[in-house]
Amino acid sequence: MSTEPLDPERAYYYNTRTGEVEQGYASSWSDRMGPYATRAEAESALALAAQRNKQWEQADRDWDDDD
């Protein structure tokens, strides 16, 4: 994974309304997930979000258990 900042006009986005991957600002910000460096990353946006949510929920449970 590159640490270079993405050019938002060339980056890929997942459109949550249409389920399609777009390049650049093709749709409203309210319908976009991203930016992603590759089309493949954008295609897996929902799976990545679900995975991150599970990790954050576990971290919250772990933090709550420390009390």
N, C-alpha and C positions, 0 to 999 in steps of 0.2 A: 504494500500500500504506500503510495507516494505521499510525502508531506507537503508537496507543492500545492498552493491554493488552486482551486478549480476556477476556470473561466466560466462564469454562469451562463454565458451565451453559447458555450460549446458543451457544457455538462449535460448529463442525462437526468431526467426526472420521471417519476412514476405518477401518472394522473389517476387519482383515486376515484374520480367520477367515471372515467371511461375505461380504466384498467389497462391503458396503453402507455408505452414508454415514449417520451418526447425528448427532443434535443432542444436546449435553449428555453426561452420563456414563451412557449407556444400556448400556454393556458394560464388561467388566473392562479395567483399564489395560493389561494384557498383550496385548490384542487391538486397541488403538487407536493410530492415528497421528494426530497433530495436537497442538494445536488449529489449525483453519483458520477464517478469517473468513467464508468463503462456502462454500456447497455445492459450487460448481464447483471451488474449490481442493481441497476434500477428495476430490472425484471423481478428481482428477489426482494424488493423493498418491503413488502408486507411480511414475508417470512423473517427478515432481519428485524423488523419492528417487534414482531411477536417474541422473538428470541430475547431481544433487549428488555422487553417488558417483563418477561419471566425472571431475568437476571436481577432487575431492579426490585421486583416483588420479593425475591429471595433475600436480597440485601436489606430490604425494609424489615422482613421477618427476623433476620439475624440481628439487626440493630435493636429491634424491640425486645428480643430475648436477652440482650445485655443488661437490661434494667434490673 
